[in-house]
Amino acid sequence: MTARLALIALDVFNLVVLSYFVALNSVYLFTSIVAFHALKKYSRRLKSLDIRDLIASAGAPPITIIVPAFDEEMTCVDSTKSLLALNYPQYEIVVVNDGSRDTTLQRLQEAFDLSPVARLPTAELPTATIRRTYRSRQYPNLWVVDKENGGKADSLNAGLNVCATPYFCAMDADTLLEREALTRIVRPFLEDEKTVAAGGIIRIVNGCTVRSGVVTEVRLGKSYLARLQVLEYLRAFLAGRMGWSALDATLIISGAFGLFRRATVVEAGGFASAATSGRTVGEDMELVVRLHRHCRENKIPYRITFIPDPVAWTECPERFAALGRQRDRWQRGLAESLTRHMRMLFNPRYGRIGFLAYPHFFLLEMFGPVVEFTGYVVFALTVFLGLASPLYVIAFFMVAFVFGTALSIAAVGLEELTFRRYPRFSDLTRLFGLAMLEHFGFRQLLTYWRVRGVISSWRRGKGWGEMRRRGFAVEGGVNSGS
């Protein structure tokens, strides 16, 4: 009797796992289809729209770029140089040195001839102590705020406190923006005054050629780990975020590159830090979720969107340990952001966010990795013990591996049909080859790391996890700006 109950429980669990894979991949398929049509429409629109004419007619609103920097001595100078070379009429750069332990501040001082100056605050978000504010003698639009360590969110709030423009761009110190990035990401704000936030696409710089903070040649890295992340980013941004944006249900804007309406963010309380509404390692997603709540609860007309072509290039981990810490942190940030705003789940007050985006991320993205990883383990055991029926083995293989592989191939296809940022045929064939292989090992490893992140969030883990930077002279790349 006990053995029979155990087999029934096993069958029920296997059905749950299959249902999870079907639900998850069906959502991915749906957003991929929506993204395909949205990208086609977007591409046609770009051909008939001159963004410079739009900016000239609507006026280019001044923007402040806020760049938190903690122990970024390898990348801070090149990243700042790339920002100074942006093609945008009026913008300021505020680099916030978050109590770095290395020579980040010294390198910035040497490279940009910084001089101590006073700057009046424009907001009063609580932050760690500000030590000194600097301004570049060479570049009057470059400022550096030196403060005690308080975390990335605290640094963003410190930047917000000195931001004097109606819009601000939040980004990472290890990120390079393309010259037209600001020009393109500001477009939704010019076209729709209700827009309060917009995110751009993030691409992997590993393997690319970088000169003076500018990506001059796009290539895949030599590391298979970096190549797999290129594929993963294509799927996440082109097939995922583009699809959710087309559904008007954007719930995530990458902390590496996003543009926000300053007044709305300040009204909502700024970024979640230890000094404000409670620290989280996912301050980027938490802010977007809170903006949805703030605007809907206060009946403020708003729009949060994703733009697929303002490109930010970032260095990805090339060591398993660093990648594992990163994905653990991302999953913790997801869990913290969603559990903090649980009242939105299936709440009609929050519209399609409460009924569509939030349930997907809460049920399938937050708890899903636990179901998925356990499903892999149980599947392996049932096959090893001879308890799995041939029909179940085929069904599991189809929904867990074949379906997922097809979605990855579709993401590469979207890239090739739209932006074609990898011009070499060899790079394209490698991406298609990786799309057929990533679900055999790499996907399971990512799931394991995400399960660790779920467990860490339950334990209230707050560690950020470090990634050793190599600088932008990566695999085959050149960095003549150092």
C-alpha positions as CSV (number, residue, x, y, z in Angstrom):
1,M,0.0,0.0,0.0
2,T,2.8,2.4,0.9
3,A,4.6,1.6,-2.4
4,R,1.4,2.3,-4.3
5,L,0.9,5.6,-2.6
6,A,4.5,6.5,-3.4
7,L,4.0,5.7,-7.1
8,I,0.9,7.8,-7.1
9,A,2.7,10.7,-5.5
10,L,5.5,10.3,-8.0
11,D,3.0,10.4,-10.9
12,V,1.4,13.5,-9.5
13,F,4.7,15.2,-9.0
14,N,5.8,14.3,-12.6
15,L,2.5,15.8,-13.9
16,V,3.2,19.0,-11.9
17,V,6.7,19.2,-13.5
18,L,5.4,18.6,-17.0
19,S,2.7,21.2,-16.4
20,Y,5.3,23.7,-15.2
21,F,7.5,23.2,-18.3
22,V,4.5,23.5,-20.6
23,A,3.3,26.7,-18.9
24,L,6.7,28.3,-18.8
25,N,7.6,27.5,-22.4
26,S,4.2,28.4,-23.6
27,V,4.5,31.9,-22.1
28,Y,8.0,32.2,-23.7
29,L,6.5,31.1,-27.0
30,F,3.7,33.6,-26.7
31,T,6.1,36.5,-25.8
32,S,8.4,35.5,-28.6
33,I,5.5,35.7,-31.2
34,V,4.4,39.0,-29.8
35,A,8.0,40.2,-29.8
36,F,8.5,39.2,-33.4
37,H,5.5,41.3,-34.6
38,A,6.5,44.1,-32.3
39,L,10.1,44.1,-33.6
40,K,8.9,44.1,-37.2
41,K,6.7,47.1,-36.5
42,Y,9.5,48.8,-34.6
43,S,12.0,48.2,-37.5
44,R,9.5,49.7,-40.1
45,R,8.9,52.7,-37.9
46,L,12.6,53.3,-37.4
47,K,13.1,53.4,-41.2
48,S,10.5,56.2,-41.6
49,L,11.5,58.1,-38.5
50,D,14.5,60.4,-38.1
51,I,15.2,60.5,-34.4
52,R,17.3,63.6,-34.7
53,D,14.3,65.4,-36.4
54,L,12.1,64.2,-33.6
55,I,14.5,65.5,-31.0
56,A,14.9,68.8,-32.9
57,S,11.1,69.3,-33.1
58,A,10.2,68.1,-29.6
59,G,13.4,69.4,-27.9
60,A,16.0,67.2,-26.2
61,P,15.3,67.2,-22.5
62,P,18.5,67.3,-20.4
63,I,19.4,64.0,-18.8
64,T,21.7,63.1,-15.8
65,I,23.5,59.8,-16.0
66,I,24.0,58.3,-12.6
67,V,26.8,55.7,-12.4
68,P,27.4,53.9,-9.0
69,A,31.0,52.7,-8.8
70,F,32.3,50.3,-6.2
71,D,35.8,48.8,-6.8
72,E,35.7,49.5,-10.5
73,E,39.3,50.6,-11.1
74,M,39.5,48.3,-14.1
75,T,36.6,49.8,-16.0
76,C,35.6,53.2,-14.6
77,V,37.8,55.3,-16.8
78,D,36.8,53.6,-20.1
79,S,33.1,53.6,-19.1
80,T,33.2,57.3,-18.3
81,K,35.0,58.1,-21.5
82,S,32.3,56.3,-23.4
83,L,29.7,58.4,-21.6
84,L,31.5,61.6,-22.5
85,A,31.4,60.6,-26.2
86,L,27.6,60.2,-26.3
87,N,25.8,61.9,-29.1
88,Y,23.2,63.9,-27.1
89,P,22.8,67.7,-26.9
90,Q,22.6,68.2,-23.1
91,Y,23.5,65.8,-20.4
92,E,25.5,65.5,-17.1
93,I,27.4,62.5,-15.7
94,V,27.4,61.9,-12.0
95,V,29.8,59.1,-11.0
96,V,29.1,58.0,-7.4
97,N,32.1,56.4,-5.8
98,D,30.5,54.1,-3.2
99,G,33.4,53.9,-0.7
100,S,35.6,51.9,-3.1
101,R,38.5,50.0,-1.5
102,D,40.6,50.1,-4.6
103,T,41.9,53.0,-6.7
104,T,38.6,53.9,-8.4
105,L,38.6,57.5,-7.1
106,Q,42.3,58.0,-7.8
107,R,41.9,56.8,-11.4
108,L,39.0,59.1,-12.0
109,Q,40.9,62.0,-10.5
110,E,43.9,61.4,-12.7
111,A,42.0,60.8,-15.9
112,F,39.6,63.7,-15.7
113,D,41.3,66.3,-13.5
114,L,38.7,66.5,-10.8
115,S,38.4,69.5,-8.5
116,P,36.4,69.6,-5.2
117,V,33.3,71.8,-5.5
118,A,30.0,72.3,-3.7
119,R,26.7,71.2,-5.3
120,L,23.3,72.1,-3.9
121,P,21.0,69.1,-3.4
122,T,17.7,68.9,-5.3
123,A,16.2,66.1,-3.2
124,E,16.6,64.7,0.4
125,L,16.6,60.9,0.0
126,P,18.5,59.5,2.9
127,T,21.9,58.0,2.0
128,A,25.3,57.2,3.6
129,T,27.5,60.1,4.4
130,I,28.8,62.2,1.4
131,R,32.5,62.9,1.8
132,R,33.1,65.3,-1.1
133,T,31.8,66.3,-4.5
134,Y,34.1,66.8,-7.4
135,R,33.8,68.4,-10.9
136,S,36.1,67.8,-13.9
137,R,38.1,70.7,-15.1
138,Q,38.3,69.1,-18.5
139,Y,34.6,68.1,-18.9
140,P,32.2,70.5,-17.1
141,N,29.4,68.0,-17.4
142,L,31.3,65.4,-15.4
143,W,30.7,65.2,-11.6
144,V,32.0,62.7,-9.1
145,V,30.3,62.1,-5.7
146,D,32.5,60.4,-3.1
147,K,30.6,58.8,-0.3
148,E,30.8,56.1,2.3
149,N,29.8,52.6,1.3
150,G,26.0,52.0,1.3
151,G,25.4,49.8,-1.7
152,K,24.2,50.4,-5.3
153,A,20.7,51.7,-4.4
154,D,22.2,54.1,-1.8
155,S,24.6,55.4,-4.5
156,L,21.7,55.9,-7.0
157,N,19.8,57.9,-4.4
158,A,22.9,60.0,-3.7
159,G,23.0,60.7,-7.4
160,L,19.3,61.5,-7.4
161,N,19.9,64.0,-4.6
162,V,22.1,66.1,-6.9
163,C,20.2,65.5,-10.1
164,A,19.0,68.8,-11.6
165,T,17.4,67.4,-14.8
166,P,13.9,66.1,-15.4
167,Y,15.2,62.7,-16.4
168,F,18.0,60.5,-15.2
169,C,19.7,57.4,-16.6
170,A,20.7,54.7,-14.1
171,M,23.5,52.4,-15.2
172,D,26.5,50.3,-14.0
173,A,30.1,51.5,-13.9
174,D,31.1,48.4,-16.0
175,T,28.8,49.4,-18.8
176,L,29.5,51.0,-22.1
177,L,26.8,52.9,-23.9
178,E,26.7,53.3,-27.7
179,R,26.9,56.9,-28.9
180,E,23.2,57.0,-29.9
181,A,21.9,55.3,-26.8
182,L,20.5,58.3,-25.0
183,T,19.1,59.7,-28.3
184,R,17.1,56.5,-28.8
185,I,16.0,55.7,-25.3
186,V,14.6,59.2,-24.8
187,R,12.2,58.7,-27.8
188,P,9.3,57.1,-25.8
189,F,9.4,60.1,-23.4
190,L,9.1,62.5,-26.3
191,E,6.3,60.5,-28.0
192,D,4.2,59.9,-24.9
193,E,4.4,62.2,-22.0
194,K,3.0,59.5,-19.7
195,T,6.2,57.5,-20.0
196,V,8.0,57.3,-16.6
197,A,10.6,54.7,-17.3
198,A,12.2,52.9,-20.3
199,G,14.8,50.2,-20.5
200,G,17.3,49.5,-23.3
201,I,18.9,46.2,-24.4
202,I,22.0,44.9,-22.7
203,R,24.6,43.0,-24.8
204,I,27.8,41.1,-23.9
205,V,31.1,43.0,-24.6
206,N,33.3,40.0,-24.0
207,G,35.2,39.3,-27.2
208,C,34.4,42.7,-28.8
209,T,37.0,45.2,-29.7
210,V,36.9,48.3,-27.5
211,R,38.8,51.5,-28.2
212,S,38.6,54.6,-25.9
213,G,35.4,53.3,-24.4
214,V,33.7,52.6,-27.7
215,V,32.8,49.1,-29.1
216,T,34.3,49.2,-32.6
217,E,33.9,45.5,-33.6
218,V,31.3,43.1,-32.4
219,R,32.4,39.5,-31.9
220,L,31.6,36.5,-29.8
221,G,34.0,35.8,-27.0
222,K,36.3,32.7,-27.0
223,S,34.9,31.5,-23.8
224,Y,31.9,29.2,-24.2
225,L,30.5,30.5,-20.9
226,A,30.5,34.0,-22.4
227,R,28.9,32.8,-25.6
228,L,26.2,31.0,-23.8
229,Q,25.4,34.2,-22.0
230,V,25.1,36.1,-25.3
231,L,22.4,33.6,-26.3
232,E,20.7,33.9,-23.0
233,Y,20.6,37.7,-23.2
234,L,19.2,37.6,-26.7
235,R,16.4,35.4,-25.5
236,A,15.7,37.4,-22.4
237,F,15.7,40.8,-24.1
238,L,14.5,40.3,-27.7
239,A,12.0,37.5,-27.0
240,G,11.2,38.3,-23.4
241,R,11.2,41.9,-22.5
242,M,10.2,43.1,-26.0
243,G,7.2,40.8,-25.8
244,W,6.2,42.0,-22.3
245,S,6.6,45.6,-23.4
246,A,4.4,45.1,-26.4
247,L,1.8,43.8,-23.9
248,D,2.3,46.9,-21.9
249,A,3.4,44.8,-18.9
250,T,7.1,45.6,-18.4
251,L,8.1,44.5,-14.9
252,I,11.9,44.6,-15.2
253,I,14.3,47.3,-16.4
254,S,17.9,46.2,-16.2
255,G,20.0,48.2,-13.7
256,A,22.7,48.4,-16.3
257,F,20.7,50.8,-18.4
258,G,17.4,52.5,-17.8
259,L,15.9,56.0,-18.2
260,F,13.5,57.4,-15.6
261,R,11.4,60.5,-14.9
262,R,13.1,61.9,-11.9
263,A,10.1,63.5,-10.2
264,T,8.1,60.2,-10.2
265,V,11.0,58.2,-8.8
266,V,11.6,60.7,-6.0
267,E,7.8,60.7,-5.2
268,A,7.9,57.0,-5.0
269,G,10.7,57.1,-2.5
270,G,13.8,56.5,-4.7
271,F,15.7,53.2,-4.8
272,A,15.2,50.7,-2.0
273,S,18.2,50.9,0.2
274,A,19.0,50.3,3.9
275,A,18.4,54.0,4.5
276,T,15.0,54.2,2.7
277,S,12.4,51.5,2.3
278,G,14.6,48.5,3.0
279,R,17.7,47.1,1.2
280,T,17.4,44.6,-1.7
281,V,19.9,43.2,-4.1
282,G,17.4,43.7,-6.9
283,E,16.9,47.5,-6.6
284,D,16.3,47.8,-10.3
285,M,13.3,45.4,-10.5
286,E,12.0,46.6,-7.1
287,L,11.8,50.2,-8.3
288,V,9.9,49.2,-11.5
289,V,7.4,47.2,-9.5
290,R,7.0,50.0,-7.0
291,L,6.5,52.5,-9.8
292,H,3.6,50.4,-11.1
293,R,2.1,50.4,-7.6
294,H,2.7,54.1,-7.0
295,C,1.2,55.3,-10.3
296,R,-1.8,53.0,-10.1
297,E,-2.5,53.6,-6.4
298,N,-2.3,57.4,-7.0
299,K,-4.2,57.2,-10.3
300,I,-1.3,58.7,-12.2
301,P,-1.4,58.0,-16.0
302,Y,1.9,56.3,-16.8
303,R,3.8,54.0,-19.2
304,I,6.8,51.8,-18.6
305,T,8.4,50.4,-21.7
306,F,11.4,48.7,-23.3
307,I,13.3,49.9,-26.4
308,P,15.3,47.2,-28.2
309,D,18.0,49.2,-29.9
310,P,19.6,51.6,-27.4
311,V,22.5,49.3,-26.7
312,A,24.5,49.1,-23.5
313,W,27.5,46.7,-23.5
314,T,28.5,44.9,-20.3
315,E,31.2,42.5,-19.2
316,C,29.8,39.1,-18.2
317,P,31.4,36.5,-15.9
318,E,33.7,34.0,-17.5
319,R,34.1,31.9,-14.4
320,F,31.5,29.5,-13.1
321,A,31.9,30.7,-9.5
322,A,31.3,34.3,-10.5
323,L,28.4,33.4,-12.7
324,G,26.8,31.4,-9.9
325,R,27.1,34.3,-7.5
326,Q,25.5,36.6,-10.1
327,R,22.5,34.3,-10.7
328,D,22.0,33.7,-7.0
329,R,21.9,37.4,-6.5
330,W,19.5,38.0,-9.5
331,Q,17.1,35.3,-8.1
332,R,17.3,36.8,-4.6
333,G,16.5,40.2,-6.1
334,L,13.5,38.8,-8.0
335,A,12.2,37.1,-4.9
336,E,12.7,40.1,-2.6
337,S,11.0,42.5,-5.1
338,L,8.0,40.3,-5.7
339,T,7.4,39.3,-2.0
340,R,7.6,42.9,-1.0
341,H,4.7,43.8,-3.3
342,M,2.5,40.6,-2.8
343,R,-0.7,42.6,-2.7
344,M,-0.4,43.1,-6.5
345,L,-0.9,39.3,-7.2
346,F,-4.2,38.8,-9.0
347,N,-5.4,42.2,-7.8
348,P,-7.7,43.9,-10.3
349,R,-6.5,47.3,-9.1
350,Y,-3.2,46.8,-10.9
351,G,-4.6,45.8,-14.2
352,R,-2.6,43.6,-16.5
353,I,0.4,43.9,-14.2
354,G,-1.5,42.2,-11.4
355,F,-3.2,39.6,-13.6
356,L,-0.5,38.9,-16.2
357,A,3.1,39.9,-15.6
358,Y,3.2,39.6,-11.8
359,P,1.7,36.1,-11.7
360,H,4.1,34.9,-14.4
361,F,7.1,36.1,-12.5
362,F,5.8,35.1,-9.1
363,L,4.7,31.6,-10.0
364,L,7.0,30.6,-12.9
365,E,10.1,32.6,-12.5
366,M,10.4,32.9,-8.7
367,F,9.2,29.4,-7.6
368,G,9.7,27.7,-10.9
369,P,13.4,26.9,-10.5
370,V,12.6,24.8,-7.4
371,V,10.1,22.7,-9.3
372,E,12.3,22.5,-12.3
373,F,15.5,21.4,-10.5
374,T,13.6,18.9,-8.4
375,G,12.0,17.6,-11.6
376,Y,15.4,17.0,-13.2
377,V,16.5,15.1,-10.1
378,V,13.4,13.0,-9.9
379,F,13.4,12.3,-13.7
380,A,17.0,11.0,-13.5
381,L,16.1,8.8,-10.5
382,T,12.9,7.4,-12.1
383,V,14.8,6.6,-15.3
384,F,17.7,5.0,-13.4
385,L,15.3,2.9,-11.3
386,G,13.2,1.9,-14.3
387,L,10.0,3.6,-12.9
388,A,9.5,6.0,-15.7
389,S,7.1,5.1,-18.6
390,P,8.4,5.6,-22.1
391,L,5.5,8.0,-22.7
392,Y,6.6,10.2,-19.7
393,V,10.3,10.1,-20.8
394,I,9.3,11.3,-24.3
395,A,7.0,14.0,-23.0
396,F,9.6,15.3,-20.5
397,F,12.3,15.4,-23.2
398,M,10.0,17.2,-25.6
399,V,8.8,20.0,-23.2
400,A,12.0,20.4,-21.2
401,F,14.6,20.1,-23.9
402,V,13.2,20.3,-27.5
403,F,10.7,23.1,-26.7
404,G,13.3,25.1,-24.9
405,T,15.8,24.6,-27.7
406,A,13.3,25.8,-30.3
407,L,12.8,29.0,-28.3
408,S,16.5,29.6,-28.1
409,I,16.8,29.1,-31.9
410,A,13.9,31.5,-32.4
411,A,15.7,34.2,-30.3
412,V,18.8,33.9,-32.5
413,G,16.5,34.2,-35.5
414,L,15.0,37.4,-34.1
415,E,18.4,38.9,-33.7
416,E,19.3,37.9,-37.3
417,L,16.1,39.3,-38.7
418,T,16.2,42.6,-36.9
419,F,19.5,44.1,-35.7
420,R,22.2,41.6,-36.9
421,R,24.8,42.9,-34.5
422,Y,27.0,39.8,-35.2
423,P,28.0,40.3,-38.8
424,R,30.3,37.3,-39.1
425,F,28.7,34.1,-40.4
426,S,30.9,32.0,-38.0
427,D,29.5,33.9,-35.0
428,L,25.9,33.3,-36.2
429,T,26.4,29.6,-36.8
430,R,28.0,29.3,-33.3
431,L,24.9,30.9,-31.8
432,F,22.6,28.5,-33.6
433,G,24.8,25.6,-32.4
434,L,24.8,26.8,-28.8
435,A,21.0,27.1,-29.0
436,M,20.8,23.4,-29.6
437,L,23.2,22.6,-26.8
438,E,22.5,25.0,-24.0
439,H,19.6,22.9,-22.6
440,F,21.9,20.0,-22.0
441,G,23.9,21.0,-19.0
442,F,24.0,24.8,-18.9
443,R,20.2,25.2,-18.3
444,Q,20.3,22.8,-15.4
445,L,23.3,24.6,-13.9
446,L,21.5,27.9,-14.1
447,T,18.5,26.3,-12.5
448,Y,20.7,25.1,-9.6
449,W,22.1,28.5,-9.0
450,R,18.6,30.0,-9.1
451,V,17.4,27.5,-6.5
452,R,20.3,28.6,-4.3
453,G,19.1,32.2,-4.8
454,V,15.5,31.2,-3.7
455,I,17.0,29.5,-0.6
456,S,19.2,32.6,0.1
457,S,16.1,34.9,-0.1
458,W,14.3,32.7,2.5
459,R,17.4,33.0,4.7
460,R,17.4,36.8,4.2
461,G,20.8,36.7,2.5
462,K,22.1,40.2,1.6
463,G,25.6,39.5,0.2
464,W,26.2,41.0,-3.2
465,G,28.8,38.6,-4.5
466,E,31.9,39.8,-6.3
467,M,33.0,39.4,-9.9
468,R,36.6,40.1,-10.8
469,R,36.7,42.5,-13.6
470,R,39.1,42.0,-16.5
471,G,38.5,45.4,-18.1
472,F,37.1,46.0,-21.6
473,A,40.2,44.6,-23.3
474,V,38.5,41.2,-23.3
475,E,38.9,38.1,-25.5
476,G,40.3,39.4,-28.7
477,G,39.4,42.9,-27.8
478,V,41.6,46.1,-27.8
479,N,41.3,48.8,-25.2
480,S,43.4,51.7,-26.3
481,G,41.7,54.0,-24.0
482,S,43.5,52.8,-20.9
